[in-house]
Amino acid sequence: MSKIAKASLRKLIIPRREIYPAANGEETKSSMRHIIGQFDALISSHTESSSQGSRSISGYYPIKGEINVLPVLHHFLNKGWDIALPVIQKLHTPLKFYKWENMDKDKLVKGKYSIPSLDPKTSKELFPSILILPLVGFTKKCVRLGYGGGFYDQTIRELKKTGKPKLSIGFAYEFQKCESIPYEESDEILDAVITNEQVYLKGPTPQIQYPMY
């Protein structure tokens, strides 16, 4: 039942996101300043004790109308942070992250699912302290609806074993907020979600919705 409900939500949200004006290059400067400011404020208290050289953020290259985080990444690149992009290795395995040197688009290659990515053979692997995640939908308590591959859920669990990430933050448009999303034991709740309008912080773990037979 949970998988059917999640699939239905994806069918509703993704087409709307793909035609959303902001997703087609019409994001206002004021909206982007708001997003950068909220993100900056959110992570500052978690990184005050970090040395300059150890600070790294993993973002994503936006596809299918995902909210554009590249200006956010550029902002932190200019502040001396290392910027990473995720690379899909194979199905049912955690993502790996590689340093995107100077955010040079010439270094990008076509990865799995045709997502712009980095070549692991020529890029340095990083273990980011901050994760920025794309998402399809979310709740006000930061339950995330992704594309269904489970990559980020597995990745967050693996990174937690190393003491990272300090924060996992989803980026979305306000209209992607859902009243509820079925929560399963394998789902990782985000620390926060930032939209073009406001910030949502992690709430209590929802009750697991077990399959009905």
Sequence and secondary structure as in RCSB ss.txt:
>XXXX:A:sequence
MSKIAKASLRKLIIPRREIYPAANGEETKSSMRHIIGQFDALISSHTESSSQGSRSISGYYPIKGEINVLPVLHH
FLNKGWDIALPVIQKLHTPLKFYKWENMDKDKLVKGKYSIPSLDPKTSKELFPSILILPLVGFTKKCVRLGYGGG
FYDQTIRELKKTGKPKLSIGFAYEFQKCESIPYEESDEILDAVITNEQVYLKGPTPQIQYPMY
>XXXX:A:secstr
 HHHHHHHHHHHHHHHHHT GGGGTT  HHHHHHHHHHHHHHHHHHHTTS GGG EEE     TT    HHHHHH
HHHTT EEEEEE  STTS  EEEE GGG GGGEEE GGG EEE TTTS EE  SEEEE  SEE TT  EE  SS 
HHHHHHHHHHTTT  SEEEEEE GGGB S     TT    SEEEESS EEE            
